[in-house]
Amino acid sequence: METTRYLDCLGSDYALLRSAAAAAALDDAVPSCPGWTVADLVTHVGHVYLHKVAVMRDGEWPDPWPPAELAAVAPLALLERGYRELTAEFAARRPIQTALTWYEPEQTVGFWIRRMAQETVVHRMDAQLARPAANTSAR
């Protein structure tokens, strides 16, 4: 897929994830992530987004992660901040630009664009499954 398509998918799946998370209670269980609540799910995604921003900006794996100050940020606010910073970082870079990744053969920003689109669609589905209406209709 083209990079622009990944970015489009990231944006639309983020919007759906955010909407599903907002429609659920933060303490609702996420059936596809045993032991997680909606708060855990959106906090995880926010942390993942901000982690990739730090990796691209600093060129190294942040340690420790997550920073202690993120614990004070409300889950949905953290998700929104993470998405805002991630998309700003992507907009400031070219997909072919070098960026540290865990996949040795591909060390590019494009890798992170694709990977964050994948992360977002999976967790968008998780958030949608946590919505009370989704759980009721599945029974």
N, CA, C and O atoms as CSV, one atom per row, in Angstrom:
chain,resi,resn,atom,element,x,y,z
A,1,MET,N,N,0.843,-1.181,0.000
A,1,MET,CA,C,0.000,0.000,0.000
A,1,MET,C,C,0.886,1.242,0.000
A,1,MET,O,O,2.028,1.217,0.457
A,2,GLU,N,N,0.342,2.291,-0.509
A,2,GLU,CA,C,1.035,3.571,-0.504
A,2,GLU,C,C,1.005,4.179,0.898
A,2,GLU,O,O,0.080,3.940,1.675
A,3,THR,N,N,2.017,4.954,1.199
A,3,THR,CA,C,2.103,5.605,2.511
A,3,THR,C,C,0.873,6.446,2.804
A,3,THR,O,O,0.370,6.442,3.927
A,4,THR,N,N,0.390,7.161,1.809
A,4,THR,CA,C,-0.792,8.006,2.043
A,4,THR,C,C,-1.999,7.166,2.453
A,4,THR,O,O,-2.823,7.606,3.254
A,5,ARG,N,N,-2.098,5.971,1.908
A,5,ARG,CA,C,-3.217,5.086,2.283
A,5,ARG,C,C,-3.073,4.616,3.725
A,5,ARG,O,O,-4.059,4.564,4.460
A,6,TYR,N,N,-1.853,4.275,4.136
A,6,TYR,CA,C,-1.628,3.906,5.544
A,6,TYR,C,C,-2.008,5.061,6.467
A,6,TYR,O,O,-2.645,4.854,7.499
A,7,LEU,N,N,-1.618,6.268,6.092
A,7,LEU,CA,C,-1.957,7.431,6.922
A,7,LEU,C,C,-3.462,7.659,6.966
A,7,LEU,O,O,-4.000,8.018,8.013
A,8,ASP,N,N,-4.152,7.455,5.838
A,8,ASP,CA,C,-5.610,7.558,5.819
A,8,ASP,C,C,-6.239,6.518,6.742
A,8,ASP,O,O,-7.151,6.823,7.510
A,9,CYS,N,N,-5.738,5.282,6.656
A,9,CYS,CA,C,-6.250,4.208,7.519
A,9,CYS,C,C,-5.983,4.524,8.989
A,9,CYS,O,O,-6.855,4.331,9.836
A,10,LEU,N,N,-4.789,5.006,9.289
A,10,LEU,CA,C,-4.450,5.389,10.658
A,10,LEU,C,C,-5.450,6.423,11.171
A,10,LEU,O,O,-5.970,6.296,12.280
A,11,GLY,N,N,-5.713,7.439,10.366
A,11,GLY,CA,C,-6.639,8.496,10.787
A,11,GLY,C,C,-8.058,8.002,10.996
A,11,GLY,O,O,-8.690,8.333,11.999
A,12,SER,N,N,-8.562,7.218,10.064
A,12,SER,CA,C,-9.948,6.760,10.211
A,12,SER,C,C,-10.086,5.738,11.334
A,12,SER,O,O,-11.070,5.767,12.073
A,13,ASP,N,N,-9.124,4.842,11.473
A,13,ASP,CA,C,-9.204,3.864,12.563
A,13,ASP,C,C,-8.999,4.514,13.923
A,13,ASP,O,O,-9.608,4.097,14.908
A,14,TYR,N,N,-8.141,5.539,13.988
A,14,TYR,CA,C,-7.993,6.286,15.243
A,14,TYR,C,C,-9.336,6.916,15.623
A,14,TYR,O,O,-9.760,6.824,16.774
A,15,ALA,N,N,-9.999,7.551,14.665
A,15,ALA,CA,C,-11.280,8.203,14.956
A,15,ALA,C,C,-12.304,7.189,15.475
A,15,ALA,O,O,-13.057,7.481,16.404
A,16,LEU,N,N,-12.326,6.015,14.878
A,16,LEU,CA,C,-13.252,4.967,15.331
A,16,LEU,C,C,-12.861,4.430,16.709
A,16,LEU,O,O,-13.730,4.168,17.541
A,17,LEU,N,N,-11.575,4.267,16.952
A,17,LEU,CA,C,-11.088,3.819,18.263
A,17,LEU,C,C,-11.468,4.835,19.330
A,17,LEU,O,O,-11.970,4.473,20.394
A,18,ARG,N,N,-11.226,6.107,19.040
A,18,ARG,CA,C,-11.522,7.184,19.990
A,18,ARG,C,C,-13.020,7.231,20.281
A,18,ARG,O,O,-13.430,7.374,21.433
A,19,SER,N,N,-13.825,7.112,19.243
A,19,SER,CA,C,-15.276,7.147,19.399
A,19,SER,C,C,-15.780,5.955,20.215
A,19,SER,O,O,-16.620,6.118,21.100
A,20,ALA,N,N,-15.272,4.765,19.920
A,20,ALA,CA,C,-15.692,3.570,20.671
A,20,ALA,C,C,-15.261,3.670,22.130
A,20,ALA,O,O,-16.015,3.299,23.029
A,21,ALA,N,N,-14.060,4.166,22.364
A,21,ALA,CA,C,-13.573,4.302,23.743
A,21,ALA,C,C,-14.400,5.321,24.508
A,21,ALA,O,O,-14.694,5.124,25.688
A,22,ALA,N,N,-14.774,6.397,23.853
A,22,ALA,CA,C,-15.580,7.429,24.511
A,22,ALA,C,C,-16.995,6.938,24.798
A,22,ALA,O,O,-17.619,7.380,25.763
A,23,ALA,N,N,-17.509,6.025,23.969
A,23,ALA,CA,C,-18.859,5.495,24.156
A,23,ALA,C,C,-18.924,4.457,25.276
A,23,ALA,O,O,-19.997,4.187,25.815
A,24,ALA,N,N,-17.796,3.888,25.616
A,24,ALA,CA,C,-17.734,2.876,26.682
A,24,ALA,C,C,-17.337,3.555,27.988
A,24,ALA,O,O,-16.858,4.689,27.993
A,25,ALA,N,N,-17.543,2.855,29.075
A,25,ALA,CA,C,-17.019,3.315,30.363
A,25,ALA,C,C,-15.557,2.888,30.451
A,25,ALA,O,O,-15.193,1.816,29.967
A,26,LEU,N,N,-14.723,3.712,31.062
A,26,LEU,CA,C,-13.294,3.394,31.141
A,26,LEU,C,C,-13.018,2.092,31.879
A,26,LEU,O,O,-11.973,1.473,31.674
A,27,ASP,N,N,-13.948,1.668,32.741
A,27,ASP,CA,C,-13.730,0.415,33.463
A,27,ASP,C,C,-14.395,-0.791,32.787
A,27,ASP,O,O,-14.382,-1.894,33.333
A,28,ASP,N,N,-14.977,-0.579,31.602
A,28,ASP,CA,C,-15.532,-1.709,30.847
A,28,ASP,C,C,-14.405,-2.660,30.444
A,28,ASP,O,O,-13.304,-2.227,30.101
A,29,ALA,N,N,-14.694,-3.943,30.491
A,29,ALA,CA,C,-13.716,-4.952,30.077
A,29,ALA,C,C,-13.569,-4.954,28.561
A,29,ALA,O,O,-14.505,-4.638,27.826
A,30,VAL,N,N,-12.378,-5.316,28.115
A,30,VAL,CA,C,-12.091,-5.470,26.686
A,30,VAL,C,C,-11.998,-6.976,26.440
A,30,VAL,O,O,-10.983,-7.590,26.767
A,31,PRO,N,N,-13.037,-7.572,25.872
A,31,PRO,CA,C,-13.082,-9.034,25.751
A,31,PRO,C,C,-11.899,-9.641,24.997
A,31,PRO,O,O,-11.464,-10.747,25.318
A,32,SER,N,N,-11.386,-8.942,24.020
A,32,SER,CA,C,-10.280,-9.473,23.206
A,32,SER,C,C,-8.910,-9.240,23.840
A,32,SER,O,O,-7.893,-9.677,23.300
A,33,CYS,N,N,-8.882,-8.550,24.989
A,33,CYS,CA,C,-7.630,-8.312,25.740
A,33,CYS,C,C,-7.891,-8.690,27.198
A,33,CYS,O,O,-8.112,-7.809,28.028
A,34,PRO,N,N,-7.867,-9.979,27.522
A,34,PRO,CA,C,-8.206,-10.428,28.870
A,34,PRO,C,C,-7.435,-9.665,29.951
A,34,PRO,O,O,-6.215,-9.516,29.896
A,35,GLY,N,N,-8.202,-9.193,30.934
A,35,GLY,CA,C,-7.611,-8.462,32.049
A,35,GLY,C,C,-7.498,-6.959,31.818
A,35,GLY,O,O,-7.142,-6.218,32.734
A,36,TRP,N,N,-7.794,-6.505,30.616
A,36,TRP,CA,C,-7.711,-5.074,30.306
A,36,TRP,C,C,-9.083,-4.431,30.361
A,36,TRP,O,O,-10.103,-5.047,30.049
A,37,THR,N,N,-9.074,-3.167,30.768
A,37,THR,CA,C,-10.250,-2.310,30.678
A,37,THR,C,C,-10.050,-1.365,29.492
A,37,THR,O,O,-8.984,-1.338,28.877
A,38,VAL,N,N,-11.084,-0.600,29.187
A,38,VAL,CA,C,-10.969,0.411,28.132
A,38,VAL,C,C,-9.865,1.406,28.498
A,38,VAL,O,O,-9.109,1.840,27.629
A,39,ALA,N,N,-9.771,1.765,29.775
A,39,ALA,CA,C,-8.702,2.676,30.206
A,39,ALA,C,C,-7.327,2.077,29.913
A,39,ALA,O,O,-6.435,2.775,29.432
A,40,ASP,N,N,-7.155,0.787,30.201
A,40,ASP,CA,C,-5.878,0.122,29.906
A,40,ASP,C,C,-5.578,0.151,28.409
A,40,ASP,O,O,-4.449,0.412,27.996
A,41,LEU,N,N,-6.593,-0.116,27.614
A,41,LEU,CA,C,-6.430,-0.165,26.165
A,41,LEU,C,C,-6.004,1.192,25.605
A,41,LEU,O,O,-5.019,1.277,24.871
A,42,VAL,N,N,-6.735,2.249,25.945
A,42,VAL,CA,C,-6.394,3.554,25.372
A,42,VAL,C,C,-5.085,4.088,25.941
A,42,VAL,O,O,-4.360,4.806,25.253
A,43,THR,N,N,-4.777,3.748,27.183
A,43,THR,CA,C,-3.481,4.132,27.748
A,43,THR,C,C,-2.357,3.435,26.985
A,43,THR,O,O,-1.341,4.048,26.659
A,44,HIS,N,N,-2.549,2.162,26.707
A,44,HIS,CA,C,-1.550,1.408,25.937
A,44,HIS,C,C,-1.312,2.059,24.576
A,44,HIS,O,O,-0.165,2.292,24.193
A,45,VAL,N,N,-2.378,2.352,23.853
A,45,VAL,CA,C,-2.223,2.938,22.522
A,45,VAL,C,C,-1.559,4.311,22.620
A,45,VAL,O,O,-0.679,4.627,21.820
A,46,GLY,N,N,-1.964,5.121,23.579
A,46,GLY,CA,C,-1.314,6.419,23.772
A,46,GLY,C,C,0.169,6.273,24.058
A,46,GLY,O,O,0.982,7.020,23.513
A,47,HIS,N,N,0.530,5.321,24.905
A,47,HIS,CA,C,1.947,5.053,25.202
A,47,HIS,C,C,2.706,4.596,23.958
A,47,HIS,O,O,3.828,5.038,23.712
A,48,VAL,N,N,2.092,3.714,23.180
A,48,VAL,CA,C,2.745,3.223,21.962
A,48,VAL,C,C,3.006,4.385,21.008
A,48,VAL,O,O,4.107,4.518,20.475
A,49,TYR,N,N,1.999,5.223,20.792
A,49,TYR,CA,C,2.177,6.376,19.901
A,49,TYR,C,C,3.328,7.263,20.391
A,49,TYR,O,O,4.214,7.620,19.614
A,50,LEU,N,N,3.311,7.612,21.662
A,50,LEU,CA,C,4.335,8.513,22.193
A,50,LEU,C,C,5.718,7.864,22.199
A,50,LEU,O,O,6.729,8.549,22.040
A,51,HIS,N,N,5.760,6.551,22.381
A,51,HIS,CA,C,7.022,5.825,22.314
A,51,HIS,C,C,7.635,5.971,20.923
A,51,HIS,O,O,8.833,6.225,20.794
A,52,LYS,N,N,6.818,5.810,19.884
A,52,LYS,CA,C,7.339,5.923,18.518
A,52,LYS,C,C,7.780,7.350,18.213
A,52,LYS,O,O,8.752,7.551,17.486
A,53,VAL,N,N,7.089,8.327,18.751
A,53,VAL,CA,C,7.517,9.725,18.596
A,53,VAL,C,C,8.905,9.907,19.206
A,53,VAL,O,O,9.787,10.505,18.589
A,54,ALA,N,N,9.093,9.395,20.406
A,54,ALA,CA,C,10.393,9.513,21.076
A,54,ALA,C,C,11.490,8.798,20.295
A,54,ALA,O,O,12.602,9.313,20.172
A,55,VAL,N,N,11.186,7.626,19.774
A,55,VAL,CA,C,12.174,6.868,18.997
A,55,VAL,C,C,12.585,7.653,17.753
A,55,VAL,O,O,13.771,7.761,17.442
A,56,MET,N,N,11.598,8.199,17.045
A,56,MET,CA,C,11.929,8.953,15.835
A,56,MET,C,C,12.692,10.235,16.153
A,56,MET,O,O,13.630,10.591,15.440
A,57,ARG,N,N,12.299,10.925,17.212
A,57,ARG,CA,C,12.968,12.184,17.570
A,57,ARG,C,C,14.388,11.955,18.088
A,57,ARG,O,O,15.307,12.693,17.731
A,58,ASP,N,N,14.566,10.945,18.920
A,58,ASP,CA,C,15.840,10.754,19.617
A,58,ASP,C,C,16.766,9.743,18.952
A,58,ASP,O,O,17.970,9.741,19.211
A,59,GLY,N,N,16.216,8.884,18.097
A,59,GLY,CA,C,17.031,7.881,17.432
A,59,GLY,C,C,17.512,6.771,18.342
A,59,GLY,O,O,18.501,6.101,18.043
A,60,GLU,N,N,16.810,6.571,19.467
A,60,GLU,CA,C,17.149,5.498,20.404
A,60,GLU,C,C,15.896,5.074,21.150
A,60,GLU,O,O,14.894,5.788,21.179
A,61,TRP,N,N,15.979,3.892,21.752
A,61,TRP,CA,C,14.845,3.388,22.529
A,61,TRP,C,C,14.796,4.133,23.858
A,61,TRP,O,O,15.786,4.165,24.590
A,62,PRO,N,N,13.653,4.732,24.173
A,62,PRO,CA,C,13.557,5.465,25.439
A,62,PRO,C,C,13.593,4.508,26.631
A,62,PRO,O,O,12.946,3.461,26.629
A,63,ASP,N,N,14.348,4.886,27.621
A,63,ASP,CA,C,14.467,4.059,28.822
A,63,ASP,C,C,14.635,4.977,30.022
A,63,ASP,O,O,15.595,5.747,30.067
A,64,PRO,N,N,13.751,4.923,30.977
A,64,PRO,CA,C,12.633,3.973,31.106
A,64,PRO,C,C,11.438,4.408,30.245
A,64,PRO,O,O,11.347,5.552,29.800
A,65,TRP,N,N,10.548,3.470,30.033
A,65,TRP,CA,C,9.300,3.772,29.330
A,65,TRP,C,C,8.159,3.079,30.015
A,65,TRP,O,O,8.309,1.911,30.374
A,66,PRO,N,N,7.032,3.713,30.221
A,66,PRO,CA,C,6.737,5.111,29.908
A,66,PRO,C,C,7.286,6.044,30.977
A,66,PRO,O,O,7.542,5.623,32.105
A,67,PRO,N,N,7.466,7.312,30.619
A,67,PRO,CA,C,7.922,8.280,31.621
A,67,PRO,C,C,6.877,8.419,32.733
A,67,PRO,O,O,5.675,8.341,32.475
A,68,ALA,N,N,7.333,8.622,33.945
A,68,ALA,CA,C,6.436,8.692,35.108
A,68,ALA,C,C,5.359,9.761,34.957
A,68,ALA,O,O,4.237,9.571,35.426
A,69,GLU,N,N,5.675,10.870,34.317
A,69,GLU,CA,C,4.694,11.962,34.209
A,69,GLU,C,C,3.468,11.594,33.369
A,69,GLU,O,O,2.428,12.243,33.484
A,70,LEU,N,N,3.575,10.576,32.537
A,70,LEU,CA,C,2.415,10.170,31.748
A,70,LEU,C,C,1.342,9.504,32.604
A,70,LEU,O,O,0.184,9.443,32.192
A,71,ALA,N,N,1.699,9.007,33.778
A,71,ALA,CA,C,0.727,8.354,34.657
A,71,ALA,C,C,-0.358,9.322,35.123
A,71,ALA,O,O,-1.458,8.896,35.476
A,72,ALA,N,N,-0.058,10.607,35.125
A,72,ALA,CA,C,-1.020,11.606,35.588
A,72,ALA,C,C,-1.991,12.051,34.493
A,72,ALA,O,O,-2.930,12.798,34.769
A,73,VAL,N,N,-1.778,11.607,33.273
A,73,VAL,CA,C,-2.625,12.022,32.149
A,73,VAL,C,C,-3.806,11.063,32.028
A,73,VAL,O,O,-3.626,9.846,32.010
A,74,ALA,N,N,-5.009,11.616,31.945
A,74,ALA,CA,C,-6.218,10.803,31.797
A,74,ALA,C,C,-6.127,9.961,30.515
A,74,ALA,O,O,-5.566,10.416,29.519
A,75,PRO,N,N,-6.672,8.743,30.535
A,75,PRO,CA,C,-6.513,7.838,29.395
A,75,PRO,C,C,-6.899,8.418,28.034
A,75,PRO,O,O,-6.118,8.329,27.087
A,76,LEU,N,N,-8.078,9.004,27.921
A,76,LEU,CA,C,-8.479,9.536,26.612
A,76,LEU,C,C,-7.623,10.737,26.212
A,76,LEU,O,O,-7.332,10.922,25.030
A,77,ALA,N,N,-7.222,11.542,27.170
A,77,ALA,CA,C,-6.333,12.675,26.873
A,77,ALA,C,C,-4.970,12.170,26.416
A,77,ALA,O,O,-4.350,12.761,25.532
A,78,LEU,N,N,-4.506,11.085,27.013
A,78,LEU,CA,C,-3.231,10.488,26.608
A,78,LEU,C,C,-3.327,9.945,25.179
A,78,LEU,O,O,-2.415,10.142,24.377
A,79,LEU,N,N,-4.413,9.275,24.869
A,79,LEU,CA,C,-4.628,8.772,23.516
A,79,LEU,C,C,-4.611,9.921,22.512
A,79,LEU,O,O,-3.938,9.846,21.485
A,80,GLU,N,N,-5.351,10.978,22.814
A,80,GLU,CA,C,-5.420,12.136,21.914
A,80,GLU,C,C,-4.053,12.796,21.755
A,80,GLU,O,O,-3.657,13.139,20.641
A,81,ARG,N,N,-3.341,12.974,22.842
A,81,ARG,CA,C,-2.005,13.567,22.786
A,81,ARG,C,C,-1.073,12.697,21.944
A,81,ARG,O,O,-0.335,13.200,21.097
A,82,GLY,N,N,-1.117,11.389,22.186
A,82,GLY,CA,C,-0.266,10.480,21.440
A,82,GLY,C,C,-0.536,10.552,19.945
A,82,GLY,O,O,0.399,10.613,19.147
A,83,TYR,N,N,-1.799,10.547,19.564
A,83,TYR,CA,C,-2.151,10.607,18.145
A,83,TYR,C,C,-1.707,11.939,17.542
A,83,TYR,O,O,-1.134,11.970,16.453
A,84,ARG,N,N,-1.965,13.015,18.233
A,84,ARG,CA,C,-1.587,14.350,17.750
A,84,ARG,C,C,-0.080,14.441,17.530
A,84,ARG,O,O,0.369,14.928,16.492
A,85,GLU,N,N,0.699,13.975,18.502
A,85,GLU,CA,C,2.156,14.044,18.381
A,85,GLU,C,C,2.678,13.077,17.320
A,85,GLU,O,O,3.612,13.400,16.586
A,86,LEU,N,N,2.077,11.902,17.242
A,86,LEU,CA,C,2.505,10.922,16.242
A,86,LEU,C,C,2.281,11.452,14.833
A,86,LEU,O,O,3.185,11.407,13.998
A,87,THR,N,N,1.088,11.950,14.568
A,87,THR,CA,C,0.797,12.428,13.216
A,87,THR,C,C,1.610,13.677,12.888
A,87,THR,O,O,1.975,13.882,11.731
A,88,ALA,N,N,1.897,14.502,13.867
A,88,ALA,CA,C,2.768,15.663,13.625
A,88,ALA,C,C,4.185,15.205,13.278
A,88,ALA,O,O,4.831,15.782,12.404
A,89,GLU,N,N,4.657,14.181,13.954
A,89,GLU,CA,C,5.996,13.638,13.677
A,89,GLU,C,C,6.039,13.031,12.279
A,89,GLU,O,O,7.009,13.229,11.546
A,90,PHE,N,N,5.006,12.300,11.908
A,90,PHE,CA,C,4.955,11.741,10.557
A,90,PHE,C,C,4.923,12.849,9.502
A,90,PHE,O,O,5.576,12.740,8.464
A,91,ALA,N,N,4.170,13.908,9.768
A,91,ALA,CA,C,4.064,15.013,8.809
A,91,ALA,C,C,5.395,15.752,8.643
A,91,ALA,O,O,5.662,16.330,7.589
A,92,ALA,N,N,6.219,15.731,9.678
A,92,ALA,CA,C,7.504,16.443,9.646
A,92,ALA,C,C,8.620,15.633,8.997
A,92,ALA,O,O,9.727,16.141,8.814
A,93,ARG,N,N,8.344,14.400,8.653
A,93,ARG,CA,C,9.378,13.496,8.116
A,93,ARG,C,C,8.912,12.874,6.807
A,93,ARG,O,O,7.716,12.830,6.520
A,94,ARG,N,N,9.849,12.405,6.033
A,94,ARG,CA,C,9.550,11.660,4.815
A,94,ARG,C,C,9.546,10.166,5.158
A,94,ARG,O,O,10.317,9.725,6.010
A,95,PRO,N,N,8.698,9.401,4.511
A,95,PRO,CA,C,8.639,7.960,4.800
A,95,PRO,C,C,9.977,7.244,4.607
A,95,PRO,O,O,10.245,6.256,5.290
A,96,ILE,N,N,10.812,7.718,3.698
A,96,ILE,CA,C,12.102,7.061,3.444
A,96,ILE,C,C,13.193,7.510,4.414
A,96,ILE,O,O,14.314,7.004,4.378
A,97,GLN,N,N,12.858,8.449,5.267
A,97,GLN,CA,C,13.841,8.942,6.240
A,97,GLN,C,C,14.199,7.844,7.231
A,97,GLN,O,O,13.344,7.055,7.633
A,98,THR,N,N,15.455,7.799,7.616
A,98,THR,CA,C,15.929,6.792,8.561
A,98,THR,C,C,15.275,6.980,9.930
A,98,THR,O,O,15.158,8.098,10.433
A,99,ALA,N,N,14.857,5.868,10.516
A,99,ALA,CA,C,14.309,5.851,11.872
A,99,ALA,C,C,14.596,4.473,12.466
A,99,ALA,O,O,14.455,3.453,11.791
A,100,LEU,N,N,14.993,4.458,13.717
A,100,LEU,CA,C,15.242,3.216,14.431
A,100,LEU,C,C,13.949,2.401,14.508
A,100,LEU,O,O,12.896,2.934,14.861
A,101,THR,N,N,14.031,1.108,14.176
A,101,THR,CA,C,12.899,0.192,14.336
A,101,THR,C,C,13.422,-1.120,14.905
A,101,THR,O,O,14.633,-1.322,14.991
A,102,TRP,N,N,12.530,-1.994,15.285
A,102,TRP,CA,C,12.933,-3.306,15.779
A,102,TRP,C,C,13.142,-4.302,14.653
A,102,TRP,O,O,13.577,-5.428,14.892
A,103,TYR,N,N,12.831,-3.893,13.409
A,103,TYR,CA,C,12.980,-4.774,12.256
A,103,TYR,C,C,14.205,-4.329,11.460
A,103,TYR,O,O,14.148,-3.369,10.691
A,104,GLU,N,N,15.294,-5.032,11.656
A,104,GLU,CA,C,16.595,-4.642,11.111
A,104,GLU,C,C,16.591,-4.298,9.619
A,104,GLU,O,O,17.215,-3.311,9.230
A,105,PRO,N,N,15.905,-5.083,8.763
A,105,PRO,CA,C,15.952,-4.766,7.327
A,105,PRO,C,C,15.270,-3.446,6.937
A,105,PRO,O,O,15.533,-2.920,5.856
A,106,GLU,N,N,14.412,-2.914,7.786
A,106,GLU,CA,C,13.725,-1.660,7.435
A,106,GLU,C,C,13.799,-0.671,8.583
A,106,GLU,O,O,13.075,-0.795,9.571
A,107,GLN,N,N,14.660,0.293,8.451
A,107,GLN,CA,C,14.889,1.324,9.468
A,107,GLN,C,C,14.407,2.668,8.919
A,107,GLN,O,O,15.206,3.568,8.662
A,108,THR,N,N,13.091,2.788,8.745
A,108,THR,CA,C,12.533,4.002,8.140
A,108,THR,C,C,11.290,4.489,8.874
A,108,THR,O,O,10.649,3.744,9.616
A,109,VAL,N,N,10.973,5.739,8.648
A,109,VAL,CA,C,9.727,6.306,9.154
A,109,VAL,C,C,8.538,5.568,8.536
A,109,VAL,O,O,7.521,5.359,9.197
A,110,GLY,N,N,8.668,5.180,7.279
A,110,GLY,CA,C,7.594,4.434,6.617
A,110,GLY,C,C,7.228,3.149,7.345
A,110,GLY,O,O,6.063,2.753,7.372
A,111,PHE,N,N,8.230,2.498,7.936
A,111,PHE,CA,C,7.965,1.310,8.747
A,111,PHE,C,C,7.003,1.667,9.873
A,111,PHE,O,O,6.025,0.958,10.107
A,112,TRP,N,N,7.284,2.779,10.579
A,112,TRP,CA,C,6.436,3.174,11.711
A,112,TRP,C,C,5.056,3.615,11.251
A,112,TRP,O,O,4.072,3.384,11.954
A,113,ILE,N,N,4.964,4.248,10.084
A,113,ILE,CA,C,3.641,4.626,9.567
A,113,ILE,C,C,2.796,3.368,9.358
A,113,ILE,O,O,1.648,3.303,9.798
A,114,ARG,N,N,3.367,2.381,8.692
A,114,ARG,CA,C,2.654,1.125,8.443
A,114,ARG,C,C,2.325,0.416,9.761
A,114,ARG,O,O,1.202,-0.046,9.960
A,115,ARG,N,N,3.301,0.336,10.647
A,115,ARG,CA,C,3.119,-0.383,11.910
A,115,ARG,C,C,2.071,0.284,12.801
A,115,ARG,O,O,1.293,-0.408,13.456
A,116,MET,N,N,2.041,1.613,12.833
A,116,MET,CA,C,1.045,2.302,13.656
A,116,MET,C,C,-0.349,2.207,13.045
A,116,MET,O,O,-1.338,2.230,13.777
A,117,ALA,N,N,-0.451,2.101,11.732
A,117,ALA,CA,C,-1.753,1.840,11.111
A,117,ALA,C,C,-2.258,0.469,11.549
A,117,ALA,O,O,-3.438,0.305,11.856
A,118,GLN,N,N,-1.358,-0.516,11.576
A,118,GLN,CA,C,-1.734,-1.869,12.004
A,118,GLN,C,C,-2.115,-1.887,13.485
A,118,GLN,O,O,-3.133,-2.468,13.860
A,119,GLU,N,N,-1.305,-1.258,14.313
A,119,GLU,CA,C,-1.591,-1.188,15.755
A,119,GLU,C,C,-2.966,-0.579,15.996
A,119,GLU,O,O,-3.730,-1.048,16.839
A,120,THR,N,N,-3.262,0.456,15.252
A,120,THR,CA,C,-4.503,1.192,15.467
A,120,THR,C,C,-5.719,0.396,15.030
A,120,THR,O,O,-6.731,0.401,15.730
A,121,VAL,N,N,-5.654,-0.286,13.902
A,121,VAL,CA,C,-6.826,-1.049,13.461
A,121,VAL,C,C,-7.117,-2.193,14.433
A,121,VAL,O,O,-8.279,-2.461,14.740
A,122,VAL,N,N,-6.093,-2.858,14.912
A,122,VAL,CA,C,-6.303,-3.954,15.861
A,122,VAL,C,C,-6.955,-3.436,17.136
A,122,VAL,O,O,-7.918,-4.026,17.626
A,123,HIS,N,N,-6.436,-2.335,17.676
A,123,HIS,CA,C,-6.982,-1.830,18.934
A,123,HIS,C,C,-8.295,-1.064,18.735
A,123,HIS,O,O,-9.063,-0.905,19.684
A,124,ARG,N,N,-8.554,-0.597,17.532
A,124,ARG,CA,C,-9.872,-0.033,17.232
A,124,ARG,C,C,-10.913,-1.131,17.376
A,124,ARG,O,O,-11.980,-0.921,17.951
A,125,MET,N,N,-10.593,-2.291,16.853
A,125,MET,CA,C,-11.525,-3.424,16.958
A,125,MET,C,C,-11.707,-3.829,18.420
A,125,MET,O,O,-12.819,-4.137,18.848
A,126,ASP,N,N,-10.613,-3.827,19.184
A,126,ASP,CA,C,-10.718,-4.132,20.611
A,126,ASP,C,C,-11.663,-3.154,21.309
A,126,ASP,O,O,-12.518,-3.561,22.095
A,127,ALA,N,N,-11.503,-1.864,21.018
A,127,ALA,CA,C,-12.349,-0.844,21.647
A,127,ALA,C,C,-13.808,-1.027,21.238
A,127,ALA,O,O,-14.709,-0.863,22.061
A,128,GLN,N,N,-14.042,-1.361,19.989
A,128,GLN,CA,C,-15.417,-1.574,19.545
A,128,GLN,C,C,-16.042,-2.781,20.230
A,128,GLN,O,O,-17.239,-2.774,20.515
A,129,LEU,N,N,-15.256,-3.812,20.496
A,129,LEU,CA,C,-15.779,-4.976,21.203
A,129,LEU,C,C,-16.106,-4.679,22.661
A,129,LEU,O,O,-16.925,-5.370,23.267
A,130,ALA,N,N,-15.479,-3.666,23.222
A,130,ALA,CA,C,-15.713,-3.311,24.622
A,130,ALA,C,C,-16.985,-2.502,24.813
A,130,ALA,O,O,-17.501,-2.405,25.927
A,131,ARG,N,N,-17.487,-1.929,23.746
A,131,ARG,CA,C,-18.704,-1.128,23.864
A,131,ARG,C,C,-19.861,-2.010,24.304
A,131,ARG,O,O,-20.049,-3.102,23.767
A,132,PRO,N,N,-20.629,-1.549,25.267
A,132,PRO,CA,C,-21.748,-2.372,25.748
A,132,PRO,C,C,-22.683,-2.838,24.640
A,132,PRO,O,O,-23.118,-3.989,24.672
A,133,ALA,N,N,-23.011,-1.997,23.661
A,133,ALA,CA,C,-23.904,-2.400,22.571
A,133,ALA,C,C,-23.281,-3.516,21.741
A,133,ALA,O,O,-23.983,-4.426,21.301
A,134,ALA,N,N,-21.985,-3.453,21.526
A,134,ALA,CA,C,-21.304,-4.496,20.754
A,134,ALA,C,C,-21.350,-5.813,21.506
A,134,ALA,O,O,-21.554,-6.868,20.905
A,135,ASN,N,N,-21.163,-5.759,22.816
A,135,ASN,CA,C,-21.176,-6.980,23.620
A,135,ASN,C,C,-22.577,-7.581,23.689
A,135,ASN,O,O,-22.719,-8.803,23.679
A,136,THR,N,N,-23.598,-6.759,23.757
A,136,THR,CA,C,-24.976,-7.230,23.815
A,136,THR,C,C,-25.371,-7.882,22.500
A,136,THR,O,O,-25.994,-8.944,22.496
A,137,SER,N,N,-25.012,-7.252,21.375
A,137,SER,CA,C,-25.437,-7.789,20.086
A,137,SER,C,C,-24.678,-9.075,19.731
A,137,SER,O,O,-25.144,-9.860,18.905
A,138,ALA,N,N,-23.541,-9.287,20.335
A,138,ALA,CA,C,-22.747,-10.493,20.033
A,138,ALA,C,C,-23.269,-11.714,20.789
A,138,ALA,O,O,-22.882,-12.842,20.484
A,139,ARG,N,N,-24.128,-11.502,21.755
A,139,ARG,CA,C,-24.618,-12.626,22.568
A,139,ARG,C,C,-25.775,-13.341,21.943
A,139,ARG,O,O,-26.287,-14.304,22.515
